[in-house]
Amino acid sequence: MDYQKVLGLGVAGNFAGHLEQAGEARDFANVKTAEKKAPKALFPFYLPQKKDSFLSEFPLSISSLAIPEDADRVQIEPEIGIVFKINYDGVFVSSIEPLWFGAYNDCSIRREGAKKISEKKNWGADSKGYSPVSITIDTLSEGGVLDNYRIASFLIRGEDCYEYGIDSAVRDYSYFHEDLMKWIVDRMNNQADEGPMENIHEYILACGKPEHCLISIGATRYTEFGEKNYLKKGDLSVVLAYSEKDYTPEQIKALVSEFRFADIKGSLLVQKAV
């Protein structure tokens, strides 16, 4: 697939505790949700064909992360990224169909004073990451292949390997399965431009009603190291989605620590900070 034609969206606040660790909970203090555990917002990170926006710059890379000269608080955000087919009823989205998933890095700048979520998300080429290895989704209903997967992330600095995000089961997302897809469709059609949120429906129309979207469904919580340490040039960012039928978290940590990336089954994303 040509990802330069794929709408890029992300889910904010879909893993308990992440926003608080990222220092962003206050940004959503006035955002009302249908229930307490619901995600806070859907945000854009890439808008194909909308040339009057900084979000039209293609941000995805499979190998590098560009660290801006004026930013010293850049963090890995380990997530699952899902590619959906978008179905329309006139100008509105009627449904989305999951096609495949992969390890995703929603790399973010902790930028004080940013008015919109997207201002922390896309600062140009190589500001995000999506694994070159995708895994077909049989169903996003309970019992599907994704239910067996976990998300892990690491920062490698020189010869030292640090766990960056807490190794987490995909099924532990606050919204998942049909609940997540219904919520995404609702936000695509009805989210207002207020506070940190943006009107996704207007963006979809401005992009010519894209056929597909890549949606990052939420970042996991950080380890103590990940919460307090930011990316530096030369670091390696490692995000992976692996089946708990194949590995334990301890086995994954050992493989990454030994740089045995080729021995890991699953969806792997390794990016060098430059």
C-alpha positions, 0 to 999 in steps of 0.5 A: 500500500502507498501510505502517502495516500492513507489518512493518518489518525491517532487515539488519545487517552486509550490506555489508563495512566498514559496521559498523566505520565505524559503531562497531558491530562490537564489538556483534556480536563474539560473534554467530556466523554460518554463514560469515564474510561472512554478515549479523549479524542481522535487527532490527525497526524497526516492529511494527504492532499491537504497542502495548506497544512503542516500535516500534509508532510508525510511523517512515517519512517521504518528506520529513522526518527528526526529529532528537531534541533529546538526540541529536547523532550521527544518521547517514544510512544509505543502503540498498535497501528491498524489500517482500516478501509473507510466506507462512506454514506454520502459525505459521512463515514458509515463504517471502517473495516480492519485490514492489518496491524503493526508496531507503531511509534507515535513519537511526540514532542512534549511541547508546552503551550500547544493548542492542538494534539497534532502540534506535538505529532508531526514536525516533518519527515521521519517524525513517526514510525510504522513497522514494515511488517504487517499482520493480517487481522482476521476480526477485531471482535473478541477472540481475534488474532490481536487478542493474543498480542502484546506491545513492548518498547525499548530505548537502546543507548550505546550498549545499554538497553532500557525498557521504555514502555510497560510491556502490555497486552493489546486487549487491555486498551480501554476501548477495543474491539467493536467499541473502539471502531464505533467510537472512531466512526463517531469521532470521524463524523461528529468531533468538534473543533474545540480545546485540543480537538479538531474537526476530523470530518472536515479534514476527511472531506478536504482530503477527498474522502480517502479510501484507507486510514492508519489509526494508532489506537493509543500509547501504553504507560511508560516505565519509570525510565521511559517517563523521565528520559527523552530521545537523544541523537544516536539512540535506537527506538524499538517498538514491537508487537508480538504474540504471547503464544510465541514469547514471554516478556522476559524472552523479548527483553533478552532478544532485544538486549542481545540485538537479535532483532532478526530472531523476533517473530511479530511486527518490529520497528527499529528506528535510529534517532538522527 
